[in-house]
Amino acid sequence: MSQPSNSSTASETDIAAAADRLATAAATGVPCAPVRDLIGSEDLVAAYAVQRRVDEIRRNAGAVVVGRKIGLTSVAVQQQLGVDQPDLGVLYADMDFTGSDSIPMDRLIQPKVEAEVAFVLGADLVDGPLDNAQVRDAIEYSVAAIEICDSRIESWDIKFGDTVADNASSGVYVLGTERHTLAEVEPADVVMSMSVDGTEVSTGVGTACLGDPIEAVVWLARTARELGQPLTAGQVILSGALGPMAPVVAGNVVTVNVSGLGSVTTSFSTKGDIA
């Protein structure tokens, strides 16, 4: 898998305009036009520059970084967008709805759910080869997870540059309560089923995530270091979807079962439903 290149044709003015467009959509809850008119569809340097600007806006407003997510781990989705690599986004503390009764829909714009294996790091991934062995040693435990993806871009009309700029189409997430080491559960061997209101809507296996969720984290560790924001101990890593996404609306209940890692459930409510 390739890494981001080191050159861009987008101007600083266009990068700033793209970041402002996405930040405004996030703040207002009103989706915006794609940003590829400003930064192109495949300019990764520009797209990650936009992501960093939006990240700065969030941090300046008090957001706390707690981890990373990996997106586009499905070969089919990569082919659809015409790319040969995944992308990454930033996870913030206020994205974590683990233990919450429900997720308020007014927090989201166009949510879609997917099932994943999540990892929590017990060691930094800053120095060294950042290979499979080092990544495995750095992982403290794994859990089943529901990622609620979202797009600030109207109708999910995205190309690769759009989703990278938009923090890898991140929304919020929920982690399961069963924690297992890699000695107990091999991520590549898991089998997943996801249901919405009791109806199965997605199935998959660990190998659907770049052949092995561990290899997805290898890619993430190397790319994050190259971008100047290496992974550190304590961070949560959402390693990528094990099967297709499904849209959700207020009132839906989503349950994910991952073999060896147990189940995780969440629901979606309108603002008026929150006590």
Buried (B, 14 or more C-beta within 10 A) or exposed (E): EEEBEEEBEBEEEBBBBBBBBBBEBBEEEEBBEBBBEBBBBBBBBBBBBBBBBBBEBBEEEEBEBBBBBBBBBBEEBBEEBEBEBBBBBBBBEEBBBBEEEBBBBEBBBBBBBBBBBBBBBEBBBBEEEBEEEBBBEBBBBBBBBBBBBBBBBBEBEBBBBBBBBBBBBBBBBBBBEBBBEBEEBBBBEBEBBBBBEEEEBBBBBBBBBBEBBBBBBBBBBBBBBEBEBBBBEEBBBBBBBBBBBBEBEBEBBBBBBBBBBBEBEBBBBEEEBEE
